[in-house]
Amino acid sequence: MPDYRAYPFLGKARLAALRIDFVAQTDADALDQAKRLVHGHKLEVWQGTRRVGLVRGSADTNAE
């Protein structure tokens, strides 16, 4: 199974030091898992050097 990483955002700044590592079978599964971690902010999901997507929390009013 592929390894994925999620990086939280604070405002418009990505917090690389707070990287979340996890494993998922597919990109869709990785995005679903990230949605459970988002807690009102946004997370950028990566697999290796490939950006999979951006997951926004419902309370994130500064989402791009």
NORMOWO-V500454 format. One record per residue. N is the residue number from 1. SS is DSSP state (H for helix, E for strand, - for the rest). PSI is psi in whole degrees, -180 to 180 (999 if undefined). Layout:
# NORMOWO-V500454
n=N ss=SS psi=PSI
n=N ss=SS psi=PSI
This chain:
# NORMOWO-V500454
n=1 ss=- psi=142
n=2 ss=E psi=149
n=3 ss=E psi=138
n=4 ss=E psi=161
n=5 ss=E psi=145
n=6 ss=E psi=135
n=7 ss=E psi=122
n=8 ss=E psi=156
n=9 ss=E psi=146
n=10 ss=E psi=106
n=11 ss=- psi=-120
n=12 ss=- psi=5
n=13 ss=E psi=129
n=14 ss=E psi=132
n=15 ss=- psi=82
n=16 ss=H psi=-29
n=17 ss=H psi=-17
n=18 ss=H psi=35
n=19 ss=- psi=138
n=20 ss=E psi=119
n=21 ss=E psi=138
n=22 ss=E psi=169
n=23 ss=E psi=139
n=24 ss=E psi=156
n=25 ss=- psi=-35
n=26 ss=- psi=168
n=27 ss=H psi=-42
n=28 ss=H psi=-41
n=29 ss=H psi=-41
n=30 ss=H psi=-43
n=31 ss=H psi=-38
n=32 ss=H psi=-43
n=33 ss=H psi=-41
n=34 ss=H psi=-35
n=35 ss=H psi=-32
n=36 ss=H psi=-16
n=37 ss=H psi=-11
n=38 ss=- psi=-39
n=39 ss=- psi=49
n=40 ss=- psi=3
n=41 ss=- psi=-156
n=42 ss=E psi=149
n=43 ss=E psi=136
n=44 ss=E psi=127
n=45 ss=E psi=132
n=46 ss=E psi=149
n=47 ss=E psi=110
n=48 ss=- psi=-127
n=49 ss=- psi=5
n=50 ss=E psi=124
n=51 ss=E psi=123
n=52 ss=E psi=-42
n=53 ss=E psi=179
n=54 ss=E psi=127
n=55 ss=E psi=127
n=56 ss=E psi=140
n=57 ss=- psi=157
n=58 ss=- psi=-27
n=59 ss=- psi=4
n=60 ss=- psi=100
n=61 ss=- psi=-9
n=62 ss=- psi=18
n=63 ss=- psi=143
n=64 ss=- psi=999
